[in-house]
Amino acid sequence: MSSSGGAETSVSYLYAFIFILIAIRIRRIIFGQRISKVRSILYSVWYVAFAGLLTAGSFFDGVSAYYGAVDAAIFVVSLFAAHRFINRRLVFWRGVDGSIWAKGGIIIYLIYVVGLVVRLAIDFIYVPSALSFSFTSVSLGSTAITAEIATDALLAFGSGLLTGRNIRLYRRYVAIEQGRETIPDAPPSGARGVT
């Protein structure tokens, strides 16, 4: 087996692992999960870092650095929008052990997932060297560059939404811990945390 074949196999395993994580996160967002300050922060860091890694690769492929500022602006605007509007979509309750559980915001997560999947597909089609995460300059055609610009913007939008959601989760968690907000002891129907 050649070294490039080994690298592509390793990347395939990485992609499979990422998609397993996505499936697990979707289930937890729909049915609920135990939340904490640390989880809220770590998930946000993961989403932003991974989207940033993919976006950074675009600049090596010929995308103008100007779009980095555009992506940053999209991220900030979507973060504030999600933080402001997600509150009514989040449901909190206490587990039987007293832990705090939450669910909601699946649309936000799906936007991120769609951006991620499309971005990975574009890399697979137009930039095979991206599969090894080697940041080397590649000369792409205008169609590929336009596709990367669009999907980078979608990833910035999705990661901004998720970060805004997680900031709201964090703030509500702190308010619940401090007794400034009360939540039910029973989970809503179809939620986890009852055992």
VMD Tcl script that draws the C-alpha trace (Angstrom):
set ca {
  {0.00 0.00 0.00}
  {1.37 3.42 -0.91}
  {1.77 6.18 1.60}
  {-0.94 8.29 -0.08}
  {-3.31 5.32 0.10}
  {-2.55 5.02 3.80}
  {-3.16 8.72 4.32}
  {-6.50 8.52 2.47}
  {-7.48 5.51 4.59}
  {-6.59 7.41 7.76}
  {-8.63 10.39 6.62}
  {-11.53 8.07 5.77}
  {-11.43 6.80 9.34}
  {-11.34 10.38 10.59}
  {-14.38 11.28 8.47}
  {-16.22 8.16 9.68}
  {-15.42 9.14 13.28}
  {-16.68 12.69 12.64}
  {-19.95 11.39 11.19}
  {-20.45 9.06 14.17}
  {-19.95 12.04 16.48}
  {-22.46 14.03 14.42}
  {-25.07 11.26 14.77}
  {-24.52 11.09 18.52}
  {-24.81 14.89 18.86}
  {-28.03 14.98 16.82}
  {-29.56 12.35 19.10}
  {-28.53 14.27 22.20}
  {-29.85 17.58 20.88}
  {-33.21 15.98 20.08}
  {-33.66 13.86 23.22}
  {-31.57 15.83 25.69}
  {-28.27 15.58 27.43}
  {-26.75 16.45 30.75}
  {-25.18 19.88 30.44}
  {-22.35 21.61 32.23}
  {-20.22 24.70 31.88}
  {-17.25 22.71 30.62}
  {-19.27 20.87 27.94}
  {-20.76 24.11 26.66}
  {-17.31 25.63 26.28}
  {-15.60 22.54 24.82}
  {-18.29 21.94 22.20}
  {-18.03 25.55 21.08}
  {-14.25 25.33 20.82}
  {-14.52 22.11 18.80}
  {-17.06 23.50 16.31}
  {-15.13 26.71 15.74}
  {-11.73 25.00 15.56}
  {-12.81 22.38 13.04}
  {-14.63 24.90 10.85}
  {-11.58 27.17 11.13}
  {-9.27 24.37 10.04}
  {-11.36 23.69 6.93}
  {-11.70 27.40 6.16}
  {-7.96 27.97 6.57}
  {-7.36 25.39 3.87}
  {-9.32 27.57 1.44}
  {-6.70 30.30 1.59}
  {-4.08 27.83 0.40}
  {-6.40 26.85 -2.45}
  {-6.57 30.38 -3.86}
  {-9.43 32.01 -1.93}
  {-8.64 35.65 -1.17}
  {-7.82 36.48 2.46}
  {-10.55 39.12 2.23}
  {-13.08 36.31 2.67}
  {-11.59 35.52 6.06}
  {-12.94 38.86 7.29}
  {-16.29 38.11 5.63}
  {-16.44 34.71 7.35}
  {-15.54 36.30 10.69}
  {-18.34 38.85 10.29}
  {-20.82 36.10 9.39}
  {-19.70 34.14 12.46}
  {-20.18 37.10 14.81}
  {-23.60 38.07 13.41}
  {-24.90 34.49 13.56}
  {-23.53 34.05 17.09}
  {-25.48 37.07 18.33}
  {-28.61 36.06 16.40}
  {-28.61 32.53 17.82}
  {-27.88 33.75 21.34}
  {-30.83 36.10 21.13}
  {-33.40 33.83 19.48}
  {-32.55 30.28 20.66}
  {-33.83 30.80 24.18}
  {-37.43 29.86 23.38}
  {-36.29 26.64 21.66}
  {-34.30 25.30 24.61}
  {-35.97 23.05 27.18}
  {-34.34 22.43 30.56}
  {-35.16 19.96 33.33}
  {-33.54 18.18 36.26}
  {-32.52 14.56 36.07}
  {-33.36 12.24 38.98}
  {-29.85 12.76 40.32}
  {-30.33 16.56 40.34}
  {-28.22 17.16 37.25}
  {-29.35 19.73 34.70}
  {-30.47 18.48 31.29}
  {-31.38 20.36 28.12}
  {-32.52 19.78 24.58}
  {-33.38 21.92 21.58}
  {-31.86 23.87 18.73}
  {-31.68 21.02 16.22}
  {-32.09 23.35 13.22}
  {-28.95 25.23 14.26}
  {-26.98 22.01 14.47}
  {-28.28 20.78 11.13}
  {-27.15 24.03 9.44}
  {-23.64 23.37 10.75}
  {-23.75 19.73 9.64}
  {-24.94 20.64 6.14}
  {-22.12 23.18 5.82}
  {-19.60 20.65 7.07}
  {-20.75 17.84 4.79}
  {-20.86 20.07 1.70}
  {-17.42 21.50 2.55}
  {-15.93 18.03 2.94}
  {-17.55 16.94 -0.33}
  {-16.07 19.93 -2.15}
  {-12.65 19.08 -0.77}
  {-13.10 15.49 -1.88}
  {-14.12 16.50 -5.42}
  {-11.87 19.49 -6.11}
  {-8.95 19.24 -3.68}
  {-7.93 15.61 -3.15}
  {-4.82 16.74 -1.24}
  {-7.14 18.28 1.38}
  {-8.01 14.75 2.47}
  {-4.60 14.54 4.09}
  {-4.98 17.99 5.71}
  {-1.73 19.06 4.11}
  {-1.79 22.80 3.67}
  {-0.06 23.20 0.37}
  {-0.97 25.67 -2.32}
  {-3.32 24.31 -4.94}
  {-4.55 26.13 -8.01}
  {-8.30 25.73 -8.30}
  {-10.69 26.77 -11.02}
  {-13.24 29.53 -10.45}
  {-16.07 27.04 -9.82}
  {-14.16 25.31 -7.03}
  {-13.11 28.62 -5.46}
  {-16.69 29.90 -5.56}
  {-17.87 26.64 -3.97}
  {-15.26 26.94 -1.21}
  {-16.21 30.58 -0.52}
  {-19.90 29.65 -0.26}
  {-19.35 26.64 1.99}
  {-16.86 28.49 4.18}
  {-19.54 31.15 4.70}
  {-22.08 28.43 5.54}
  {-19.63 26.86 8.01}
  {-18.98 30.26 9.60}
  {-22.73 30.78 9.85}
  {-23.32 27.32 11.37}
  {-20.45 27.51 13.86}
  {-21.58 31.00 14.89}
  {-25.11 29.69 15.47}
  {-23.80 26.76 17.53}
  {-21.54 29.00 19.57}
  {-24.47 31.35 20.25}
  {-26.57 28.35 21.30}
  {-23.85 27.11 23.62}
  {-23.35 30.55 25.17}
  {-27.10 30.64 25.87}
  {-26.92 27.13 27.37}
  {-24.03 28.24 29.53}
  {-25.80 31.37 30.75}
  {-29.02 29.51 31.52}
  {-27.05 26.77 33.30}
  {-25.40 29.37 35.52}
  {-28.77 31.03 36.21}
  {-30.26 27.65 37.20}
  {-27.28 26.82 39.43}
  {-27.55 30.19 41.17}
  {-31.30 29.80 41.70}
  {-32.24 32.72 39.44}
  {-34.18 30.35 37.17}
  {-36.26 27.34 38.11}
  {-36.76 24.28 35.95}
  {-39.09 21.28 36.21}
  {-37.94 18.10 37.92}
  {-39.49 15.94 35.21}
  {-38.21 15.81 31.65}
  {-40.57 16.53 28.78}
  {-41.96 13.50 26.96}
  {-39.40 11.84 24.71}
  {-36.49 13.26 26.67}
  {-33.71 11.41 28.46}
  {-32.49 11.82 32.02}
  {-35.27 9.88 33.67}
  {-33.17 6.97 34.87}
}
mol new
graphics top color blue
foreach p $ca { graphics top sphere $p radius 0.5 }
foreach p [lrange $ca 0 end-1] q [lrange $ca 1 end] { graphics top cylinder $p $q radius 0.2 }
display resetview
